[in-house]
């Protein structure tokens, strides 16, 4: 029998179902162009897509500056324990750079993306495009004096990328970066000291 109580229950059910809808669904910009680029310095080929108003590399930068104070490959616990410098993760995850290392390593004709470039990419949700191939390369830090841990952390769970923009709201030298946790949709914005951490790099033009 249809009555006010039945109507009320029906409205509650509709509201519940609406609340359970996928609130995280977003419209992801599809690339308007794509291509390849060869770094003349070492012959490495990179792919790129055009999203968020720019060409973005879809692999992490892997140019070796030949200076581990500026650029390093992520090290496994096994390699760390054996005291060796392993290149096992170079092909997939590229290199991890200090801020200065990142600026030096970007190929000619390209540049390190600014904080605004990343914001535009976020607005278009282009980084969620499968072609963007966001990789969870972790980071490296030298700040391990008080621990027994390897300085390489969080590969496979966190992605970290430099921007070219300084955070002038902080005292001292800090630069904005982006990080993303595996399985989530949203990028997080942070700022860190330029030599405290080694992060991955995507480059733009």
ZADO-1210 file (C-alpha; in nm, 4 decimals, padded with zeros to 6 digits):
<atoms>
<atom x="00.0000" y="00.0000" z="00.0000" code="UNK" pos="1"/>
<atom x="00.1417" y="00.3378" z="-00.1055" code="UNK" pos="2"/>
<atom x="00.1434" y="00.5946" z="00.1732" code="UNK" pos="3"/>
<atom x="00.3547" y="00.8773" z="00.3139" code="UNK" pos="4"/>
<atom x="00.5810" y="00.6320" z="00.4961" code="UNK" pos="5"/>
<atom x="00.6479" y="00.4421" z="00.1741" code="UNK" pos="6"/>
<atom x="00.7269" y="00.7664" z="-00.0076" code="UNK" pos="7"/>
<atom x="00.9664" y="00.8688" z="00.2691" code="UNK" pos="8"/>
<atom x="01.1480" y="00.5358" z="00.2561" code="UNK" pos="9"/>
<atom x="01.1742" y="00.5621" z="-00.1228" code="UNK" pos="10"/>
<atom x="01.3256" y="00.9104" z="-00.0961" code="UNK" pos="11"/>
<atom x="01.5788" y="00.7843" z="00.1571" code="UNK" pos="12"/>
<atom x="01.6790" y="00.5019" z="-00.0776" code="UNK" pos="13"/>
<atom x="01.7239" y="00.7419" z="-00.3700" code="UNK" pos="14"/>
<atom x="01.9361" y="00.9727" z="-00.1550" code="UNK" pos="15"/>
<atom x="02.1462" y="00.6791" z="-00.0361" code="UNK" pos="16"/>
<atom x="02.2057" y="00.5552" z="-00.3902" code="UNK" pos="17"/>
<atom x="02.3012" y="00.9055" z="-00.5024" code="UNK" pos="18"/>
<atom x="02.5495" y="00.9299" z="-00.2167" code="UNK" pos="19"/>
<atom x="02.7029" y="00.6010" z="-00.3232" code="UNK" pos="20"/>
<atom x="02.7605" y="00.7176" z="-00.6814" code="UNK" pos="21"/>
<atom x="03.1143" y="00.7597" z="-00.8079" code="UNK" pos="22"/>
<atom x="03.1923" y="01.1116" z="-00.6869" code="UNK" pos="23"/>
<atom x="03.5521" y="01.0690" z="-00.7988" code="UNK" pos="24"/>
<atom x="03.4676" y="01.0218" z="-01.1664" code="UNK" pos="25"/>
<atom x="03.6351" y="01.2894" z="-01.3763" code="UNK" pos="26"/>
<atom x="03.6607" y="01.3901" z="-01.7386" code="UNK" pos="27"/>
<atom x="04.0117" y="01.3063" z="-01.8590" code="UNK" pos="28"/>
<atom x="04.1554" y="01.5085" z="-02.1459" code="UNK" pos="29"/>
<atom x="04.2648" y="01.2905" z="-02.4340" code="UNK" pos="30"/>
<atom x="04.5932" y="01.3732" z="-02.6126" code="UNK" pos="31"/>
<atom x="04.5501" y="01.5978" z="-02.9156" code="UNK" pos="32"/>
<atom x="04.8892" y="01.4900" z="-03.0510" code="UNK" pos="33"/>
<atom x="05.1685" y="01.2481" z="-02.9701" code="UNK" pos="34"/>
<atom x="05.5128" y="01.1629" z="-03.0952" code="UNK" pos="35"/>
<atom x="05.8688" y="01.0666" z="-03.0088" code="UNK" pos="36"/>
<atom x="06.1833" y="01.2573" z="-02.9221" code="UNK" pos="37"/>
<atom x="06.5440" y="01.1352" z="-02.9190" code="UNK" pos="38"/>
<atom x="06.7861" y="01.2884" z="-02.6700" code="UNK" pos="39"/>
<atom x="07.0985" y="01.3581" z="-02.8770" code="UNK" pos="40"/>
<atom x="07.3188" y="01.3332" z="-02.5677" code="UNK" pos="41"/>
<atom x="07.2689" y="00.9615" z="-02.5104" code="UNK" pos="42"/>
<atom x="07.0388" y="00.8439" z="-02.7912" code="UNK" pos="43"/>
<atom x="06.7505" y="00.7601" z="-02.5585" code="UNK" pos="44"/>
<atom x="06.4058" y="00.7807" z="-02.7156" code="UNK" pos="45"/>
<atom x="06.1154" y="00.9342" z="-02.5251" code="UNK" pos="46"/>
<atom x="05.7482" y="00.9486" z="-02.6114" code="UNK" pos="47"/>
<atom x="05.5316" y="01.2541" z="-02.5538" code="UNK" pos="48"/>
<atom x="05.1657" y="01.3513" z="-02.5660" code="UNK" pos="49"/>
<atom x="05.0008" y="01.6933" z="-02.5953" code="UNK" pos="50"/>
<atom x="04.7721" y="01.7535" z="-02.2944" code="UNK" pos="51"/>
<atom x="04.7063" y="02.0525" z="-02.0728" code="UNK" pos="52"/>
<atom x="04.8326" y="02.2829" z="-02.3485" code="UNK" pos="53"/>
<atom x="05.1839" y="02.1346" z="-02.3623" code="UNK" pos="54"/>
<atom x="05.3849" y="01.8434" z="-02.4919" code="UNK" pos="55"/>
<atom x="05.4622" y="01.6239" z="-02.1880" code="UNK" pos="56"/>
<atom x="05.7139" y="01.3420" z="-02.1788" code="UNK" pos="57"/>
<atom x="05.5445" y="01.0187" z="-02.0801" code="UNK" pos="58"/>
<atom x="05.8587" y="00.8532" z="-01.9492" code="UNK" pos="59"/>
<atom x="06.0639" y="00.9780" z="-01.6572" code="UNK" pos="60"/>
<atom x="06.3845" y="01.1552" z="-01.7535" code="UNK" pos="61"/>
<atom x="06.6769" y="00.9112" z="-01.7495" code="UNK" pos="62"/>
<atom x="06.9774" y="01.1245" z="-01.8464" code="UNK" pos="63"/>
<atom x="07.2771" y="01.0419" z="-01.6268" code="UNK" pos="64"/>
<atom x="07.4697" y="01.3529" z="-01.5256" code="UNK" pos="65"/>
<atom x="07.7571" y="01.1377" z="-01.4038" code="UNK" pos="66"/>
<atom x="07.7351" y="01.2926" z="-01.0586" code="UNK" pos="67"/>
<atom x="07.5528" y="01.1080" z="-00.7812" code="UNK" pos="68"/>
<atom x="07.5235" y="01.4303" z="-00.5843" code="UNK" pos="69"/>
<atom x="07.2811" y="01.5474" z="-00.8554" code="UNK" pos="70"/>
<atom x="07.1275" y="01.2335" z="-01.0052" code="UNK" pos="71"/>
<atom x="07.0865" y="00.8762" z="-00.8844" code="UNK" pos="72"/>
<atom x="06.9092" y="00.5533" z="-00.9714" code="UNK" pos="73"/>
<atom x="06.6704" y="00.4112" z="-00.7120" code="UNK" pos="74"/>
<atom x="06.8479" y="00.1401" z="-00.5101" code="UNK" pos="75"/>
<atom x="06.6886" y="-00.1789" z="-00.3820" code="UNK" pos="76"/>
<atom x="06.7497" y="-00.2945" z="-00.0263" code="UNK" pos="77"/>
<atom x="06.9500" y="-00.5868" z="-00.1662" code="UNK" pos="78"/>
<atom x="07.1808" y="-00.3572" z="-00.3623" code="UNK" pos="79"/>
<atom x="07.2157" y="-00.1299" z="-00.0608" code="UNK" pos="80"/>
<atom x="07.3026" y="-00.4203" z="00.1678" code="UNK" pos="81"/>
<atom x="07.5652" y="-00.5449" z="-00.0784" code="UNK" pos="82"/>
<atom x="07.7165" y="-00.1980" z="-00.1121" code="UNK" pos="83"/>
<atom x="07.6719" y="-00.1866" z="-00.4905" code="UNK" pos="84"/>
<atom x="07.5225" y="00.0792" z="-00.7168" code="UNK" pos="85"/>
<atom x="07.2563" y="-00.0955" z="-00.9224" code="UNK" pos="86"/>
<atom x="07.1017" y="00.0242" z="-01.2509" code="UNK" pos="87"/>
<atom x="06.8153" y="-00.2261" z="-01.2276" code="UNK" pos="88"/>
<atom x="06.5410" y="00.0390" z="-01.2121" code="UNK" pos="89"/>
<atom x="06.6839" y="00.2878" z="-01.4619" code="UNK" pos="90"/>
<atom x="06.4963" y="00.1709" z="-01.7723" code="UNK" pos="91"/>
<atom x="06.1525" y="00.1723" z="-01.6095" code="UNK" pos="92"/>
<atom x="06.1691" y="00.4592" z="-01.3608" code="UNK" pos="93"/>
<atom x="06.4432" y="00.6854" z="-01.4966" code="UNK" pos="94"/>
<atom x="06.6693" y="00.8776" z="-01.2610" code="UNK" pos="95"/>
<atom x="06.6028" y="01.0695" z="-00.9414" code="UNK" pos="96"/>
<atom x="06.7380" y="01.4257" z="-00.9328" code="UNK" pos="97"/>
<atom x="06.8004" y="01.7093" z="-00.6939" code="UNK" pos="98"/>
<atom x="06.6434" y="02.0331" z="-00.8122" code="UNK" pos="99"/>
<atom x="06.9694" y="02.1549" z="-00.9684" code="UNK" pos="100"/>
<atom x="07.0217" y="01.8133" z="-01.1238" code="UNK" pos="101"/>
<atom x="06.6740" y="01.8271" z="-01.2753" code="UNK" pos="102"/>
<atom x="06.7368" y="02.1674" z="-01.4315" code="UNK" pos="103"/>
<atom x="07.0690" y="02.0512" z="-01.5776" code="UNK" pos="104"/>
<atom x="06.9382" y="01.7206" z="-01.7077" code="UNK" pos="105"/>
<atom x="06.6395" y="01.8437" z="-01.9123" code="UNK" pos="106"/>
<atom x="06.7124" y="01.8053" z="-02.2877" code="UNK" pos="107"/>
<atom x="06.7634" y="02.1024" z="-02.5191" code="UNK" pos="108"/>
<atom x="06.4343" y="02.2340" z="-02.6551" code="UNK" pos="109"/>
<atom x="06.2456" y="02.1194" z="-02.3467" code="UNK" pos="110"/>
<atom x="06.2160" y="02.2532" z="-01.9929" code="UNK" pos="111"/>
<atom x="06.1230" y="02.1579" z="-01.6398" code="UNK" pos="112"/>
<atom x="05.7470" y="02.2189" z="-01.5963" code="UNK" pos="113"/>
<atom x="05.6415" y="02.5046" z="-01.3716" code="UNK" pos="114"/>
<atom x="05.3936" y="02.4851" z="-01.0874" code="UNK" pos="115"/>
<atom x="05.1400" y="02.6461" z="-01.3240" code="UNK" pos="116"/>
<atom x="05.2087" y="02.3813" z="-01.5900" code="UNK" pos="117"/>
<atom x="05.1273" y="02.1080" z="-01.3399" code="UNK" pos="118"/>
<atom x="04.8143" y="02.2978" z="-01.2318" code="UNK" pos="119"/>
<atom x="04.6951" y="02.3091" z="-01.5943" code="UNK" pos="120"/>
<atom x="04.7640" y="01.9369" z="-01.6294" code="UNK" pos="121"/>
<atom x="04.5654" y="01.8732" z="-01.3117" code="UNK" pos="122"/>
<atom x="04.2744" y="02.0860" z="-01.4374" code="UNK" pos="123"/>
<atom x="04.2582" y="01.8763" z="-01.7548" code="UNK" pos="124"/>
<atom x="04.3154" y="01.5519" z="-01.5594" code="UNK" pos="125"/>
<atom x="04.5634" y="01.4698" z="-01.8342" code="UNK" pos="126"/>
<atom x="04.7900" y="01.2925" z="-01.5879" code="UNK" pos="127"/>
<atom x="04.5149" y="01.0308" z="-01.5443" code="UNK" pos="128"/>
<atom x="04.5280" y="00.9479" z="-01.9130" code="UNK" pos="129"/>
<atom x="04.6677" y="00.6002" z="-01.9645" code="UNK" pos="130"/>
<atom x="04.9079" y="00.7387" z="-02.2247" code="UNK" pos="131"/>
<atom x="05.0665" y="00.9647" z="-01.9619" code="UNK" pos="132"/>
<atom x="05.2084" y="00.6515" z="-01.7955" code="UNK" pos="133"/>
<atom x="05.2505" y="00.8034" z="-01.4509" code="UNK" pos="134"/>
<atom x="05.5177" y="00.5951" z="-01.2768" code="UNK" pos="135"/>
<atom x="05.5563" y="00.5472" z="-00.9034" code="UNK" pos="136"/>
<atom x="05.9317" y="00.5899" z="-00.8796" code="UNK" pos="137"/>
<atom x="05.9568" y="00.6925" z="-00.5128" code="UNK" pos="138"/>
<atom x="06.2394" y="00.9212" z="-00.4059" code="UNK" pos="139"/>
<atom x="06.5918" y="00.9211" z="-00.2649" code="UNK" pos="140"/>
<atom x="06.7182" y="01.1124" z="00.0366" code="UNK" pos="141"/>
<atom x="07.0611" y="01.1445" z="00.1926" code="UNK" pos="142"/>
<atom x="06.9015" y="01.2100" z="00.5317" code="UNK" pos="143"/>
<atom x="06.9578" y="00.8615" z="00.6709" code="UNK" pos="144"/>
<atom x="07.2206" y="00.9364" z="00.9367" code="UNK" pos="145"/>
<atom x="06.9837" y="00.8565" z="01.2233" code="UNK" pos="146"/>
<atom x="06.8508" y="00.5359" z="01.0644" code="UNK" pos="147"/>
<atom x="06.9766" y="00.2147" z="00.9129" code="UNK" pos="148"/>
<atom x="06.7512" y="00.2500" z="00.6123" code="UNK" pos="149"/>
<atom x="06.8407" y="00.2770" z="00.2470" code="UNK" pos="150"/>
<atom x="06.7856" y="00.6322" z="00.1224" code="UNK" pos="151"/>
<atom x="06.5623" y="00.5056" z="-00.1598" code="UNK" pos="152"/>
<atom x="06.1991" y="00.5034" z="-00.0492" code="UNK" pos="153"/>
<atom x="05.8456" y="00.4219" z="-00.1664" code="UNK" pos="154"/>
<atom x="05.9009" y="00.2967" z="-00.5210" code="UNK" pos="155"/>
<atom x="05.5774" y="00.1428" z="-00.6474" code="UNK" pos="156"/>
<atom x="05.3582" y="00.3385" z="-00.4052" code="UNK" pos="157"/>
<atom x="05.4421" y="00.7097" z="-00.4447" code="UNK" pos="158"/>
<atom x="05.5327" y="00.9253" z="-00.7446" code="UNK" pos="159"/>
<atom x="05.7254" y="01.2512" z="-00.6929" code="UNK" pos="160"/>
<atom x="05.8048" y="01.5137" z="-00.9583" code="UNK" pos="161"/>
<atom x="05.9894" y="01.8461" z="-00.9503" code="UNK" pos="162"/>
<atom x="05.8509" y="02.1764" z="-01.0745" code="UNK" pos="163"/>
<atom x="06.0628" y="02.4761" z="-01.1751" code="UNK" pos="164"/>
<atom x="05.8809" y="02.7125" z="-00.9378" code="UNK" pos="165"/>
<atom x="06.0168" y="02.8326" z="-00.6055" code="UNK" pos="166"/>
<atom x="05.7950" y="02.8613" z="-00.2989" code="UNK" pos="167"/>
<atom x="05.8560" y="03.2226" z="-00.1986" code="UNK" pos="168"/>
<atom x="05.6194" y="03.1973" z="00.0978" code="UNK" pos="169"/>
<atom x="05.8801" y="02.9980" z="00.2894" code="UNK" pos="170"/>
<atom x="06.2004" y="03.1249" z="00.4447" code="UNK" pos="171"/>
<atom x="06.4982" y="02.9757" z="00.2671" code="UNK" pos="172"/>
<atom x="06.5076" y="02.7966" z="-00.0653" code="UNK" pos="173"/>
<atom x="06.2158" y="02.5664" z="-00.1464" code="UNK" pos="174"/>
<atom x="06.0646" y="02.4447" z="-00.4727" code="UNK" pos="175"/>
<atom x="05.7202" y="02.3094" z="-00.5459" code="UNK" pos="176"/>
<atom x="05.6765" y="01.9456" z="-00.6390" code="UNK" pos="177"/>
<atom x="05.3900" y="01.7069" z="-00.7024" code="UNK" pos="178"/>
<atom x="05.3286" y="01.3691" z="-00.5460" code="UNK" pos="179"/>
<atom x="05.0676" y="01.1016" z="-00.6042" code="UNK" pos="180"/>
<atom x="04.9863" y="00.7858" z="-00.4117" code="UNK" pos="181"/>
<atom x="04.9165" y="00.4656" z="-00.6024" code="UNK" pos="182"/>
<atom x="04.5455" y="00.3982" z="-00.6520" code="UNK" pos="183"/>
<atom x="04.4342" y="00.7580" z="-00.5912" code="UNK" pos="184"/>
<atom x="04.3277" y="01.0108" z="-00.8518" code="UNK" pos="185"/>
<atom x="04.4550" y="01.3356" z="-00.7050" code="UNK" pos="186"/>
<atom x="04.7981" y="01.4932" z="-00.7170" code="UNK" pos="187"/>
<atom x="04.9252" y="01.6583" z="-00.4002" code="UNK" pos="188"/>
<atom x="05.1276" y="01.9807" z="-00.4003" code="UNK" pos="189"/>
<atom x="05.4241" y="02.0260" z="-00.1665" code="UNK" pos="190"/>
<atom x="05.7435" y="02.2289" z="-00.1485" code="UNK" pos="191"/>
<atom x="06.0820" y="02.0996" z="-00.0384" code="UNK" pos="192"/>
<atom x="06.4444" y="02.2005" z="-00.0158" code="UNK" pos="193"/>
<atom x="06.6237" y="02.1570" z="-00.3507" code="UNK" pos="194"/>
<atom x="06.8935" y="01.9217" z="-00.2205" code="UNK" pos="195"/>
<atom x="06.6988" y="01.7331" z="00.0483" code="UNK" pos="196"/>
<atom x="06.5340" y="01.4852" z="-00.1867" code="UNK" pos="197"/>
<atom x="06.5948" y="01.3382" z="-00.5304" code="UNK" pos="198"/>
<atom x="06.2731" y="01.3227" z="-00.7378" code="UNK" pos="199"/>
<atom x="06.1703" y="01.2105" z="-01.0822" code="UNK" pos="200"/>
<atom x="06.1334" y="01.4532" z="-01.3739" code="UNK" pos="201"/>
<atom x="05.8864" y="01.4944" z="-01.6584" code="UNK" pos="202"/>
<atom x="05.9784" y="01.7589" z="-01.9170" code="UNK" pos="203"/>
<atom x="05.7617" y="01.9825" z="-02.1347" code="UNK" pos="204"/>
<atom x="05.7660" y="02.2185" z="-02.4308" code="UNK" pos="205"/>
</atoms>
